[in-house]
Amino acid sequence: MNKHELHGNARHFGGKVEKAIGDAVDSRDWKVAGVTDQVAGSAEHLFGRAQSVAGEVADATPSLIEEARERIGEATDRSVAAARRGSEKAVDAVRANNGNNGVVWAVVAALGGYALAALIHGRRD
């Protein structure tokens, strides 16, 4: 809790007291001043709360950035591993199928393009 939250709470409470006194003595000026202080105190408390939340977000941001970096690194590693597995399967298919080289190379090119696209764009959930 920062100084604006505390000061806002105090001013709001003071406004309540001022309005209650105005009600007790039937003074319109005191009532208006009390309501004005309540509104101003609430606004200042809200401003202070926004400052506190902004500070908490600023404190949490470095850890969130680090977590995002780790997740991106893990996704890149998975994409590279998938591309390697696809390449190995393609090479095995080429070796096993010497008679259909045109079709096999077309499949290899398609798998390579798919692996490259997956590596560049990654998975989007």
MODELLER restraints for C-alpha pairs under 7 A, 6 or more apart:
rsr = mdl.restraints
at = mdl.atoms
rsr.add(forms.Gaussian(group=physical.xy_distance, feature=features.Distance(at['CA:1:A'], at['CA:52:A']), mean=6.95, stdev=0.5))
rsr.add(forms.Gaussian(group=physical.xy_distance, feature=features.Distance(at['CA:2:A'], at['CA:48:A']), mean=6.28, stdev=0.5))
rsr.add(forms.Gaussian(group=physical.xy_distance, feature=features.Distance(at['CA:4:A'], at['CA:44:A']), mean=5.86, stdev=0.5))
rsr.add(forms.Gaussian(group=physical.xy_distance, feature=features.Distance(at['CA:4:A'], at['CA:45:A']), mean=5.79, stdev=0.5))
rsr.add(forms.Gaussian(group=physical.xy_distance, feature=features.Distance(at['CA:4:A'], at['CA:47:A']), mean=6.94, stdev=0.5))
rsr.add(forms.Gaussian(group=physical.xy_distance, feature=features.Distance(at['CA:4:A'], at['CA:48:A']), mean=4.56, stdev=0.5))
rsr.add(forms.Gaussian(group=physical.xy_distance, feature=features.Distance(at['CA:5:A'], at['CA:44:A']), mean=6.55, stdev=0.5))
rsr.add(forms.Gaussian(group=physical.xy_distance, feature=features.Distance(at['CA:5:A'], at['CA:45:A']), mean=4.10, stdev=0.5))
rsr.add(forms.Gaussian(group=physical.xy_distance, feature=features.Distance(at['CA:5:A'], at['CA:48:A']), mean=4.64, stdev=0.5))
rsr.add(forms.Gaussian(group=physical.xy_distance, feature=features.Distance(at['CA:5:A'], at['CA:49:A']), mean=6.19, stdev=0.5))
rsr.add(forms.Gaussian(group=physical.xy_distance, feature=features.Distance(at['CA:6:A'], at['CA:45:A']), mean=7.00, stdev=0.5))
rsr.add(forms.Gaussian(group=physical.xy_distance, feature=features.Distance(at['CA:8:A'], at['CA:41:A']), mean=3.97, stdev=0.5))
rsr.add(forms.Gaussian(group=physical.xy_distance, feature=features.Distance(at['CA:8:A'], at['CA:42:A']), mean=5.82, stdev=0.5))
rsr.add(forms.Gaussian(group=physical.xy_distance, feature=features.Distance(at['CA:8:A'], at['CA:44:A']), mean=4.72, stdev=0.5))
rsr.add(forms.Gaussian(group=physical.xy_distance, feature=features.Distance(at['CA:8:A'], at['CA:45:A']), mean=4.32, stdev=0.5))
rsr.add(forms.Gaussian(group=physical.xy_distance, feature=features.Distance(at['CA:9:A'], at['CA:41:A']), mean=5.95, stdev=0.5))
rsr.add(forms.Gaussian(group=physical.xy_distance, feature=features.Distance(at['CA:9:A'], at['CA:42:A']), mean=6.86, stdev=0.5))
rsr.add(forms.Gaussian(group=physical.xy_distance, feature=features.Distance(at['CA:9:A'], at['CA:45:A']), mean=6.10, stdev=0.5))
rsr.add(forms.Gaussian(group=physical.xy_distance, feature=features.Distance(at['CA:11:A'], at['CA:37:A']), mean=5.99, stdev=0.5))
rsr.add(forms.Gaussian(group=physical.xy_distance, feature=features.Distance(at['CA:11:A'], at['CA:38:A']), mean=6.48, stdev=0.5))
rsr.add(forms.Gaussian(group=physical.xy_distance, feature=features.Distance(at['CA:11:A'], at['CA:41:A']), mean=4.70, stdev=0.5))
rsr.add(forms.Gaussian(group=physical.xy_distance, feature=features.Distance(at['CA:12:A'], at['CA:37:A']), mean=5.88, stdev=0.5))
rsr.add(forms.Gaussian(group=physical.xy_distance, feature=features.Distance(at['CA:12:A'], at['CA:38:A']), mean=4.00, stdev=0.5))
rsr.add(forms.Gaussian(group=physical.xy_distance, feature=features.Distance(at['CA:12:A'], at['CA:39:A']), mean=6.93, stdev=0.5))
rsr.add(forms.Gaussian(group=physical.xy_distance, feature=features.Distance(at['CA:12:A'], at['CA:41:A']), mean=4.34, stdev=0.5))
rsr.add(forms.Gaussian(group=physical.xy_distance, feature=features.Distance(at['CA:12:A'], at['CA:42:A']), mean=6.02, stdev=0.5))
rsr.add(forms.Gaussian(group=physical.xy_distance, feature=features.Distance(at['CA:13:A'], at['CA:38:A']), mean=6.93, stdev=0.5))
rsr.add(forms.Gaussian(group=physical.xy_distance, feature=features.Distance(at['CA:15:A'], at['CA:34:A']), mean=3.95, stdev=0.5))
rsr.add(forms.Gaussian(group=physical.xy_distance, feature=features.Distance(at['CA:15:A'], at['CA:35:A']), mean=5.96, stdev=0.5))
rsr.add(forms.Gaussian(group=physical.xy_distance, feature=features.Distance(at['CA:15:A'], at['CA:37:A']), mean=4.62, stdev=0.5))
rsr.add(forms.Gaussian(group=physical.xy_distance, feature=features.Distance(at['CA:15:A'], at['CA:38:A']), mean=4.71, stdev=0.5))
rsr.add(forms.Gaussian(group=physical.xy_distance, feature=features.Distance(at['CA:16:A'], at['CA:34:A']), mean=5.91, stdev=0.5))
rsr.add(forms.Gaussian(group=physical.xy_distance, feature=features.Distance(at['CA:16:A'], at['CA:38:A']), mean=6.42, stdev=0.5))
rsr.add(forms.Gaussian(group=physical.xy_distance, feature=features.Distance(at['CA:18:A'], at['CA:30:A']), mean=6.11, stdev=0.5))
rsr.add(forms.Gaussian(group=physical.xy_distance, feature=features.Distance(at['CA:18:A'], at['CA:31:A']), mean=6.74, stdev=0.5))
rsr.add(forms.Gaussian(group=physical.xy_distance, feature=features.Distance(at['CA:18:A'], at['CA:34:A']), mean=4.68, stdev=0.5))
rsr.add(forms.Gaussian(group=physical.xy_distance, feature=features.Distance(at['CA:19:A'], at['CA:30:A']), mean=5.97, stdev=0.5))
rsr.add(forms.Gaussian(group=physical.xy_distance, feature=features.Distance(at['CA:19:A'], at['CA:31:A']), mean=4.35, stdev=0.5))
rsr.add(forms.Gaussian(group=physical.xy_distance, feature=features.Distance(at['CA:19:A'], at['CA:34:A']), mean=4.33, stdev=0.5))
rsr.add(forms.Gaussian(group=physical.xy_distance, feature=features.Distance(at['CA:19:A'], at['CA:35:A']), mean=6.40, stdev=0.5))
rsr.add(forms.Gaussian(group=physical.xy_distance, feature=features.Distance(at['CA:22:A'], at['CA:28:A']), mean=6.56, stdev=0.5))
rsr.add(forms.Gaussian(group=physical.xy_distance, feature=features.Distance(at['CA:22:A'], at['CA:30:A']), mean=4.58, stdev=0.5))
rsr.add(forms.Gaussian(group=physical.xy_distance, feature=features.Distance(at['CA:22:A'], at['CA:31:A']), mean=4.76, stdev=0.5))
rsr.add(forms.Gaussian(group=physical.xy_distance, feature=features.Distance(at['CA:23:A'], at['CA:31:A']), mean=6.56, stdev=0.5))
rsr.add(forms.Gaussian(group=physical.xy_distance, feature=features.Distance(at['CA:76:A'], at['CA:119:A']), mean=6.69, stdev=0.5))
rsr.add(forms.Gaussian(group=physical.xy_distance, feature=features.Distance(at['CA:79:A'], at['CA:118:A']), mean=6.54, stdev=0.5))
rsr.add(forms.Gaussian(group=physical.xy_distance, feature=features.Distance(at['CA:79:A'], at['CA:119:A']), mean=5.25, stdev=0.5))
rsr.add(forms.Gaussian(group=physical.xy_distance, feature=features.Distance(at['CA:80:A'], at['CA:119:A']), mean=6.72, stdev=0.5))
rsr.add(forms.Gaussian(group=physical.xy_distance, feature=features.Distance(at['CA:83:A'], at['CA:115:A']), mean=4.98, stdev=0.5))
rsr.add(forms.Gaussian(group=physical.xy_distance, feature=features.Distance(at['CA:86:A'], at['CA:111:A']), mean=6.65, stdev=0.5))
rsr.add(forms.Gaussian(group=physical.xy_distance, feature=features.Distance(at['CA:90:A'], at['CA:108:A']), mean=5.42, stdev=0.5))
rsr.add(forms.Gaussian(group=physical.xy_distance, feature=features.Distance(at['CA:94:A'], at['CA:101:A']), mean=6.96, stdev=0.5))
rsr.add(forms.Gaussian(group=physical.xy_distance, feature=features.Distance(at['CA:94:A'], at['CA:104:A']), mean=5.97, stdev=0.5))
